[in-house]
Amino acid sequence: MPTETANWSAAQSSAQYRAIAWLRWRIFLNNFRRKGSTGDLIARILIIPFAAAVIIGPTFGAGFGAWYFARSSHFDFIALILWGAFAFCQFLNLQLGQPGTVFDPTQLIRFPLPASRYTTVRLFFGVLSPANISAVCIALAVATGITLALPQLWAYAFIALLIFAAANILFNRMLFAWIDRWLSTRRAREIFTAFIFIFALGAQWVNFTFNPTFNSHHHNHSAAVTANVAAAQQNLDAAKHVYDKVWPWLAGFPPNLTASAVSYAQSANTVHAFTDIVLCALYAVFFYMVFTWRTRTEYRGENFSDQANAVAKQPLAPATRARTSAPSMASGAAAPPSRFAPLLGIFGKEFLIVRRNTGIFYGILAPLILVLLFSFKMAARSHTPWLFPASMAYALMGITPLFYNVFGLEGAGCQFYFMAPVRMRDVFLAKNLLNLALAVVDILLVYIVIAYVAAVPSMRMTVAGLLWAAAILLASMTIGNRRSITAAKKVEAGRSASKQASPMSSLISFLLLIAGAGIGAGLYLAETKLHITWILIPALALMAGAAWIFYRSGLSTIDRYAFENREQLFAELCKQ
């Protein structure tokens, strides 16, 4: 073996990289041959414009800001732009996660692949995430803006900004490599979810608190403009005070080093400019070394599963208890099982799974906090009767995707449902009941928030909102039960890239909510324009009744449908 390792050539290493790239490409193409792949492709294509808008907007703003500040030699503000780019990339990473791979890269460990090449492969497996793409685009835009303002600095600008982009990308890869390690235990997942929750909602609180658009309650346009200018100036003064306190502590970090390198280049101080560029490059090297440290541990066979990280087992029952209970069991005939025993058992198991999945709680609470912040602003302006239904519709966006992948957390264990003496109808009913209970809790919390912040919703709007929610939830469960079989997606609680549903299922969930909201809004506007108060509730009651019939019909045929498509379900959830 040492002789083989010593004689390993660069051509053989290149051949390994090409083989891995070819394997990923073939698996990617073969995924389009499976049933439902066309829908996923359509969903991804439809999402591209929204993702592009998320990247293009900050990119254009960063480039324009860099041009404006470079022209006036305010390089400290360029550092602020780079800090904003860094924070924006981390926010995208926390919200979207790293892209899932078409196969588990840890499977490569079984082949003759040294740790160094395995680290390189792992580095490039997740490099094309939306956050990393935005990091490169923003860096190029800033360099272009500086070049347009100061053409003589084009070389310094592009070198410094490309190194900054590399440091940003390597920081992201390093961070998520460690996040996957931290998420291998349930306690760590709870802590990390709490961190994401606080970070994301803190950003929204800052937006609602300091954005003048949400803080002007004047009906007069000129008064509103004056108030917005005054609020903006007040917020700018507060930000400047924080800036003066914090800025000296940030001078040694990549955004400041990059901006100072361009500033030194403008003053013809080449030595200091290259020194700052090298220091920024050292940050990139450090991030890569930490990433290498993490992947080498993974290369040695580290297992992220909850079973591998379990530190305790349930103790067996004492022998004395077993001996004393045996005669009582033998003395009488066993009681027949209840008709609802399978349903209750599956419901209890689902409750334990949900209780250990902190991502579900984030999906419930995050929209609720945003509803709270938005309700404060709307309550300060005027009383809006539609506030409760609109807030409820927004809050359900975090719940309805769960209906479209009810077996996602089961993994290979989904096979036991087809071997156990239990109807698939009971399985789906138990899972639907638990998801419905989560939705009911979310709706109840929204009602309490609206009643506390704004006003108690009227009985008419409350009934209308509940009928609308019943129709949407029943339709989501009916469609979701079918999609859970034919478009299942394996969800790994310990992996940061795991999503709750397939792209097409997520799109269907979103479109169903949008269509339902459009119908509800149309009925409400029809009542308002026609001055008739008996249209909304009867129409929504008919919609809820039709959804109930639709759900009952779908549940009655789910056993046959599940057995006819079980191979497709197993192929997705049992793959490694």
N, C-alpha and C positions, 0 to 999 in steps of 0.2 A: 504493500500500500504506500509506504513512503516513496518508493521509486516511481509509482504512478503519479503521485502528487507532484513530485519534483519535475517530472517530464511533461506536466500539463502545459499546453501551449496557449498562447493568446487566441489562436484560431479556434481552439476547442471551447474556450470561454465565450467567444463571440457566437459560436454555434449554439451554446446553451441559451444565451439571451434570445437568439432568433427563434429557437424552439419554443421558449416560453411565450414570446410575443405571438408566434403562430398559433399556439394552443389557445391563448386568450381570444385571438381573432376568430378561430374556428368555433369555439364555444359560443362566442357572441353571435356569430351567424347562425349556428344551429338552434339557438334560442328562438329564432324567428320561425322555425318550423313547427314548434309546438302549438297546441291549441290555445288561442287567446293571445298569442304574441302580436298579432296585428293590432289589436286594441291597445296593448301596452305601447307599441310604437307610435300609434296615433296620439296617445296621451302625452308621450314625451315630446312629440313634435309640437303639440299645442302649448306645452309648458315653455318651450324654448323662447318665444317672444317675451314672456314675463320674466324669465331668468335673464335674458339679454337686457331688458329694461332696468333690472336691478343692478346690473354691472355697468351699463352704458351711462346711466345718470351720474353716479359718483365719479366715473372715469372722466367724463366731460367737465364736471365741476372741479375736479382736482387739477386737470390740465389748464383750465382757464384761470384758476386761482394761482397756480404756479407762474403762469405768464404775467399776471398782474403784479404779483409781489416781487418777482425777479426784476421786472422793469423798474420798480421803485427801490430795489436793493433791500427789501425787507425779508431776509432769509429766515428769520425766526418764525415768520408766519408760514413759510414753506415747511418748516419742521412741524408746525401744528397740522398742516395738511397731511403729512406723513404719519403723524400720530393718529389722525382721524382714519387714514387708510388702514393702519394696523388694527385699530379698534373695530373698524367695519369688517375686516376679514375674520377677526375672532368671533364677531357677532354672527356672521354667516355660518361659520363652522359650528357654533353652538346650536343654531336654529336648524340648519340643514344637515349637519353631520358630514362625514367623509363619504364619498361614493362607494356603494357596495361593489364588490368584485364578482366576476362571473364564476369564480371558484375560489376555494379557501387556499390562500398562498402557503399556509403551513403544511399543506400536502406535499410541497416540494422538498421538505426536509428528508424524506425517504430516499431521495435520489442523491447521487454523488455531487452535491453542490456545497462548496465551502461556505463558511459563515460570511465572508466578505461579499461573495456574489449574492448570497441570500439577502444580505442587508441592502444591496443595490436594487434587487428586484422588489423588495418590500417598500423601498423609498419611492419607486416609480409607480407602484400599484395604486396609490391614492393621491398622486400628484395633480390629477386633472379634476379636482373638486371645484365647485363654483367660487369658493373663497380664494383658492390659489390662482385661478384664472383672473379673478378681479385684482389680486395683488400685482400680477404682472402687467395687466392693462393700466392700472392706476400709476404704477411706476413709470411705464413708457409715456403715459400722458403727461406726468410731471416733468419728465426729461424733455419731452417735446415742447412743453410750455416754456421751460427755461431756455431752450435753444432758440425759440422764436423771439424771446425777449433779449437774450444775450448770445448771439450766434457764436462768439468766440469760445464759449464754455461748453460747446456741444459734446466734446469728448469726455470731459469731467462729469457732465450731467448724466450721460448715458451709462458710463462705467459705475458711478456712485449709485444711481437708481437701480441698475440691474443687480448690483450686489445687495442693495437693500431688499429688493424683491426676493432674491435667493435666501436671505436671512429670514424674511417673513415666511416664506414657504417652508423652510426647514424647521422653523419654530412651530408651525402648524403640524407638520408631520411628527415632530418630536412630541408635541402636546398630545396628539391623538393616539400615538403609540402607548403613552403612559395612561391615557384615559381608559383604553381597552384593558389595561392591567388593573387599574383601580376599580373598574366596573365588574370585575370578576367575582366580587362579593356583594351580597345584598346591602350590607350596611354602607359600603362605599357608593353604591348606586343611589341610595337615598340621600347621602350627603351631596353627591354631584348634582342630582336633580334639584336639590334645594339651592345649590349655587347657581345653576342655570336659571332657575325660577327668579331668584333675587336679581340677577344680572339683567335678564330680559325685561322684567317688569320695572326695574329701576330706570332703564333707558326710556320706557314708555312714560314713567312718572316725570322724568326730566322733560320729555317732549310736551306733555300736557301742562306742566307747571310753567315752563319758561318760553314756550312758543306763544307769541302774542296773538296768533290766530284763535287760540282756545281761551284766551283771557280777556277778550273784548266783548262787552255785553251792551254796547251802544247801538241803537237803531239808526242813529244819524251817521251817514257815511264819513263826513269830515271829522266828527268826534271820534269815530272808530279809528280812522287813520292816525289822528293825534295820539290816541291812547296806545295804539300799536307802536308808534315811534318812541313814546315815553317808556313803554314796557321794554322795548328792545334795548334802549339806552341803559335802563336800569339793569337788565340782564347782562349787558356787555360790561358794565362797571363791576358787577359781581364776578363775572368770569375773569376780568383783568386782575382783580384782587387775588383770586385763587391762582391765576397764572404767575403772578409775581412771587407767590410763596412756594409754588411747586417747581417752577422752571429750573432753578439751580440744581435740583436733585435729578433732573432728567438729561443733563448735558452729556452723560456718558453712554447713552443708549442709541441704538441704530438710527431712529428718525432724526435726532439732533446731530449725530455724527455725519449723516448724509447731507443735511442742510448746511452744516458748518464747512464741509469739504467744498461744496460749491461756492460758499462765501469766501473761503480762503483762495479758491481758484480765481475769483473775480479780482481779488487784491494782489494777484500774482505771487501768492505765497504757496508755491508748489509743494514744499516739504510738508507743511501742515495739512494741505489738502490730501496728499497721498497718505499721510499718517492716519487721518480720520477714515479714509477709505479702507485702509488695512485693518483698522480697529473694527470697523463694521464687518469686514470679511472674517475676522477672528470670531465674532459672534456667530456667524454662519457655521464656521468650523465647529464651534462649541456645541451648537444645536445638533449638528450632524453626529458628533461624538456621543452625545446623550442618546440620540436615536439609535445609534449603533449598539450602545450598551443594552438598551431595551430589547432590540431584535436578537441580539446574541443570546439573551436569556430565553427568548422564545424559540430560538434555533436549537437549544438544548432539550426541547420537548416540554416546555411549560404548558399546562392545560388551563384554559380560562373557564371551564365549565363549573357550575355550582357544585356538582357532585365531587369534582376534584378538590374543591376548596372547602368542603364540609369538614368541620373540626370535631363534630360530636355526633353521636347516634342516639336514637331513642332507646332508653333502657328497656329491657324485657320485663314483662310482668313477673312479680315474685311467684315462686313455685307454690307457696302456700295458697295464694289466691287462686291459682289454677286448680289445685286439688279440691278446695272448698266449693268452687263453682261447678266442678264437673258433675257431682251427684244431682244438683238441682237441674242441670240441663238434661241429664239422662232420665230424671224422674217423670218428666212431662213431655208431651209432644211439642216440637218447635212451632212457634207461631208463624203463620203464613206471612210472607213479605207483603208490605203495603203496595198498593198500585202505584203510589207516588214515590216509592223508595228509590228507583233509579233516578228520577227527576231530582229528588232532594240530594242524593249523593253527588250527582254531577254538578249541581248548583253549589254545594259546599266546596267541591274541588276547584271550581272556577273562582269562587270567592278567595280561596287561598292564593291562586295564581295572580289574581288582580291585586291582592294586598301586597304581594312581593314585587309587583311591576310598578316602579315609581314613575315611569314615563306616562302611564295612564293618569295618575294623579296630576301630573303636570298639565296634561291635556284638559283636565277638568278645571283646574284652578287658574291657569293662565288667562283664558278668556274671561273668567269671573272677575279677576282683578281689573282687567281692561274695561269691563262693564262698569265696575265701581268708579274708575277714574272718569269714564265718559259720562256716567250719570251725574257726577258732581257738576260737570261743565254744562250739561243740558238742563239740569235743575236750576242752575243759576240764571239761565236765559229765559225759559218759559216752560210751562207745563205741556208735555207732549203725551197724548194718550197712547201713541204707538211705541213708547219707549220700552215697555215690558215685552211685547212680541218681538221687536227688533233685537233687543238684548238677548232674548232667549234663542233666537235663530243664530246669532253669532256664537253664543256659548255652545250650542250643539255641534259646531264645526269640530270641536275636539273629541266628541263622543261618536258621531256617526261612522268615522272610518273603522272603528272597532267591529262594526257589524259585518264588514266585508272580508274579514279574515279571522274567523272565530277559532280556527285550528292553528293559527300562526305560532302560538307559544307551545303547542303540543309536541312539535317535532315528529320524530318517529313513533311516539306514543299514540298518534291518531289511529294506528292500525288496530289497537286493542278495542276500539269502539266497534269495529266490524267483526271482531271475534267474540265479543261479550254478548250474552243473551239480553240485549237491550235494543230497543228501536232507535233508529237514527232520529226519528221525530222527537223522542224525549231528549236526546242529546242536544239537538238544535234548540228545542224549547227552553231547556235549562240555560244554555248559553245566551239566548235572546232575553230571557228574564233577568239575568244578571246585568247585561248591557242596558236593558231598559231601566233597571234600578239605578244604575249610574246616571242615566239621563234624567230620571225623576229627581234625584238628589241635586243635579246641576240646575234643573229648572226651579226647584224649591229655593236654592241659594240665590239664584237670580231674582226671584220674587222678593226675598227678604232684603236684598241689596237695594232694589228699586224702591221698595216701601220705606226703607230707612233713609235713603239719600234724597229721593224726589218726593214721591207721594204714593199711597197705597193705590195700585192699579184698580180701575173701575171693574165691577163685576162683569160687565159686558166684554171689555178687552181681555180680562182674565180667562173667561170661558172661550173666547175666540182664540186666544193664544194657545190654550191647552188642546183645543180641537185641532188646530193647525199642527201642533207638535205631535199629537197622536197619529195624524195622517202621515206626516213625514217619517216618523220612527217606524211605523208599520210597513211603509213602502221600503224603507231602508233595510229592515230586517228581511223582507221577502226577497229583494234583489240580492242582499248580502249573503243570504244562505246559499244561493246558487253560486255566487262569485267565490265564496269560501271554499268550494269544492273544485271548481274549474280554474280558478285564478288564485290559488293559495300562495302565500308567501311566508317563508320561514322567518320567524322573528327570534333573534337571539338577544336576551336581556342584557348580556354582558358585552355586547358589541355596540359601539357608538354609531355604526352605519345602518343599524337595523331600522326599518320603517314599518309602520303598522299595517300597511296594505300595499298591493301592487299599484303601479302608476295609473292603470286604467280604472281600478277600483276607487282610488282616491279621487280621480277626476269625476267618476260617476257620482260619488258621494257629494262632491262639491256642486256639481250641476243640478243634482236633485234638490239640494238645499236652496240654490239660487232660483230654480224654477218654482219651488214651493213658496219662497219669499215673494217672487213676482206675482204669483196667484193671490197670495194674501194681501199684498199691497194694492193690487188691482181691485180686489173686492172692497177694501177699505176706501180707496179713492172713489169708487162707484157710489158707495153710500154717502160719502161727503159731498160729491157733486150733485147727486140726485136728491139729497136730503131725505133719504129713506134709511131707517135703522133696522130693517128686518132682512137685509141681504146677506150680511157677513156671517152671522152665526149659522143660519140654515145651510148656506153653501158649504161652510167648513164642516158642518156635521155630516152632510152628504159625502164630502171628500174623505172624512175619517171613516165613515161606514164602508165606502168602497175600498179603502185601504185595508180594513179589517177582513172583508171578504177575500180580497187579494191575498192577504197573509194566510188565512185559513186554507185556501186552495193550494197555495204553495207548500204549506206544511204537510198537507195530506199526501203529497206526491214526493216528498223529499227523500223517503227511504229508497224508492226505486232510482231516483236521480243520483243519490249518493253511491249506490252500488254500481250503477252503470259507469260512473266516472271516478271510481276509487283509485284506479291505477294512476290517473293523472294527479290526484291528490298525493298519493304515496311518492310518486317520482319527485315532486317538489319538496315535500317536507322531510323525506328520508335521505336526501342527498347530502354528501359531506362537502 
